[in-house]
Amino acid sequence: MTEDLRRHVLVVGAQCADAGWLDRLEEAARGLHSVLTDPAFGVCVARTGEHPSLLVGATIASDDIRRAVREAVRRAGEENAVLVVAILGHGFTPTRGADLYYMAADSTGTAGSAINVRQLLLEAVDEPGVEGIIALIDTNHAASAMPDSRSLADGLREGRTRLSVLASSAVDEAAFDLQLTFTLTDILRVGLAGAGPSVYLNAALTRELRGRIVGQTVGHFTYDNDPWAADNLWLARNARPTARTAPGATNQIAQRLPAAPAATSVSGPTRKTYHPVRASAQGVRSDYSCAKLPVPDSGQADVFEARHKNTGLTVALKKLHQKHPSERQVARMRREIEIGQLLDGHPHAVPILDSGSDGTWFVMPWASDTAERRQEALQNDPEELRALVDALASVLSTAHQGDWLHRDIKPSNILYLDNRWVLADWGIVRRPRGLTTKIGRTGTFIGTAGFAAPELSVDPHCATPASDIYSVGRVIAWALTGQTPLANVPLLPSQPGPWRSVIKKATQQSPERRPQTMNELIALIEREHARPPEDPLHRATQLLHAANAGDTAAADGLLSLLADHPQDYDLYVGELTQLDALHAGPALARDLPQAQGILSTLAGHVSGDRTHGVRLNDARLVAAWAHSIAAYAADEHEWDLLEEAAETMCIWDAGWNQHHPQDNITRWLQSLQGHAAAAVASVLRAHPDSACHFSELAESRATDPLIRHAVRGR
């Protein structure tokens, strides 16, 4: 696997009212996006702002999706990156065997109102610079999204195309519950046993999905014809690269907890630094020399700063207090060693480097800082706090998949190691149900008061992942307020904001009212922190003012903004028509394909839309503006631009028949000669409802014969 390869992602989950509401669409999209952008798994770049990497909701139109895909492909091409595209929701095929069409908010079940997914993928893989496209399609009829090899080989890149597609090809309601997305997300979090260091869209993954999904047929398609590629296209780092059993754990336990990425796949200096310690580990306590005094507040065992004698490396040695500890104390430490070995290699878990066979001590890397000591940074740096929460969610999600619960999440147990957050002190972890060695050993209360969920004081053995989620919420509250929480007393930031809402929902007294999984918690956080999209009208007004002052970059920017918002009537009719032709004409001519799209879109607004009725003054302005662009194009011999502008002019003139612009257009038509007259005459012949408004020119011998003929209507 190529570690330095840039990876981009776009997850689309558009609701379509015409096809029926999908209750779990947003949850599915957010969960998949979370795992694909997790540095431990999908390693893709998450984006927010004007071009986010997650597009979900009930107002996403077809053009929004095309624009988002176009922008994601462009970015991937600029960085020679792999792009992962996930399309979730409703799909249909017009006839048996036809292409898959994806339905958005404005789709009505016709091909013209929806998105041809096969064509979308073919255009994406043809983008120069894109290292490859991985597509995940979870809709009904999704098998029809698979391109054929001939189409790919005949593309612009002359066969050097790389595309992998995974699709669920259900035809009916089975696709509506998004089984493929939820199951795939779980597999990427948990890992695929025996698949090696990476998860690919191949037979192994397909077999696993088919074994778990009922009512749908899962298929994959891969076309990789680039002889210079350094590696195959991989979907995620594998959280379970080999089937292994940690020392001291039973095979049954190892199977219940999917191990995180192997130590060899962990980034950062930890592996290199501590490899000599692990390589020479013999389970001999005397291999380490400890400081005289333990770290303050070490909890139920002493933690010493220690030195590995053979290498001189500084490590942390944790050992039980007493020389002859109780059975309960030894059992807890054994559990901590066990879970540490099972989570070995996860970037947000502390690796176990060495341990004693009697279960009374173990060695781990030395972390010089904790969340407790970095509270001020967490309070003042939103990115640092989010990094901590994401780290906890990542490692706890892996543990929860195997039915292991931490039950003691608090600031002093969250360490800062190699510039990343790791969760330590699993001493009171609850093993998977049915594998606990002695129910009741923990008593009727467990955890740290204030951070522990209320149910841990009643029946800690029957806790659920919601108990750990409560503790994460209390850690967030502590970080933002600087106050140590009191048991069963709400602790919230004083000011409203996204974190306040997250804390409030995560720390509900009743476990059933909290998010039930780490994926749900992350989805809640992303939902609360999502910024509403900026109204493009404000930006357009700024660009318009600068463009009319002679700023060519502003004129180009305004046209680009218009191209990105084709359904915005106010932008086209209210702003574009205010751009002086002296500035608009050259800007349109600099990018003719974009100009054609803008002018065609402006023509499409001739009847208004659901929220805008066309006012007569607007009709006069549009016809006059289109005429001014056509006049500029004729003067500059920009024939393509002339034809598009004249077309738009005629459409608005035919629709609204306004005399004031017609007077100016008549004088202009009378002045045309040569190629300009020929081009405009052709447009007039195609729009007789507009040409008839200028029929007076038919008898004008001063007018070019082609124009005279066109306005006669024959």
Secondary structure by P-SEA (a helix, b strand, c coil): ccccbbbbbbbbbbbbcccccccaaaaaaaaaaaaaacccccbbbbbccccccccccccccaaaaaaaaaaaaaaaaaacbbbbbbbbcbbbbcccccbbbbbccccccccccccaaaaaaaaaaacccccbbbbbbbccccccccccaaaaaaccccccbbbbbbbbcccccccccaaaaaaaaaaaaaccccccccccccaaaaaaaaacccccccbbbbbbccccccccccccccccccccccccccaaaaaaccccccccccccccccccaaaaaaccccccccccccccccccccbbbbbcccccccbbbbbbbcccccccaaaaaaaaaaaaaaaaaccccccccccccccccccccccccccccccaaaaaaccaaaaaaaaaaaaaaaaaaaaacccccccccccccccccbbbbcccccccccccccccccccccccccccccccccccccccccaaaaaaaaaaaaaaaaccccccccbbbbcccccaaaaaaaaacccccccccccaaaaaaaaaaaaccccccaaaaaaaaaaaaaaccaaaaaaaaaaaaacccccccccccccccccaaaaaaaaacaaaaaaaaaaaaaaccccccccccaaaaaaaaaaaaaaaaaaaaacaaaaaaaaaaaaaaaaaacccaaaaaaaaaaaaacccaaaaaaaaaaaacaaaaaaaccccccccccaaaaaaaacc
